[in-house]
């Protein structure tokens, strides 16, 4: 056995759609092997009908998130050695999203909620206007920077209890995005964004369980962003700037 | 939960923090001093202070609990408006009625 080869892994992978079951595979163990490597091995060598998503393989695109041994993770940056439990690996699609097939989920509700939370930048200037200088140490810029590195992987959405219980809830990623834009002084859509995140299913539905910040692969803290949105919306409401 | 319900729930919670503390202190005082029901009623009957104190307590608790129950109905039973609004309002009114009855009994009866 070459020294980079480890004992074979016992891998259970979800097969089917919303209804389905786990199928067992034996995959050669390797040193420095990621969970995505394992899934790719199965698809290329054992069962070409296995469906899953990936693109960049380096933790930038956010497309390969899956549930690994019960926890949502980005599989391309998750080493098997870190998550192996008693020599076994269970790989399932992300929770809180409809399963299309095997490990691929329908991300449409996740991205629709980004739209509903007004997660798109609305420019306040034209290309003829001069570029607005924003100092990196301005408090609002610092607050935006703290949440800006989201890669839309859906891990926080899959980890969130409130998303599971309340289908109207916008979710941690969309609200974190709204908070970063709320701190962007160039953005012209603040009033409609504040109204969107202050309505039913908005930031005030969050129970602050903090699963989002526990599992975020980018080590962001959406719970803190949501708490800040709660304060922002509450102050605006008390000033009479929001409809209830 | 909308921002309006959030403000009402947090506001009533903030109001109840000192009310609960005083309520507990009064309970400890009454039991430590060995006050009888007659002693207690003798102090509460016709008292503007106690009717104001427990009246505010009952109103705050009814609002706070009704909003909390509304969230539970949404998350556990997947109910939506108007059903959830009606059910949680009924719960709040029942709490208010029970609490008002108790306040009436110790202050006016």
Boltz contact constraints between the chains, C-beta under 6 A:
constraints:
  - contact:
      token1: [A, 165]
      token2: [B, 75]
      max_distance: 6.0
  - contact:
      token1: [A, 166]
      token2: [B, 74]
      max_distance: 6.0
  - contact:
      token1: [A, 166]
      token2: [B, 75]
      max_distance: 6.0
  - contact:
      token1: [A, 198]
      token2: [B, 3]
      max_distance: 6.0
  - contact:
      token1: [A, 199]
      token2: [B, 2]
      max_distance: 6.0
  - contact:
      token1: [A, 200]
      token2: [B, 2]
      max_distance: 6.0
  - contact:
      token1: [A, 204]
      token2: [B, 1]
      max_distance: 6.0
  - contact:
      token1: [A, 204]
      token2: [B, 3]
      max_distance: 6.0
  - contact:
      token1: [A, 204]
      token2: [B, 6]
      max_distance: 6.0
  - contact:
      token1: [A, 205]
      token2: [B, 1]
      max_distance: 6.0
  - contact:
      token1: [A, 233]
      token2: [B, 3]
      max_distance: 6.0
  - contact:
      token1: [A, 234]
      token2: [B, 7]
      max_distance: 6.0
  - contact:
      token1: [A, 237]
      token2: [B, 3]
      max_distance: 6.0
  - contact:
      token1: [A, 244]
      token2: [B, 2]
      max_distance: 6.0
  - contact:
      token1: [A, 244]
      token2: [B, 4]
      max_distance: 6.0
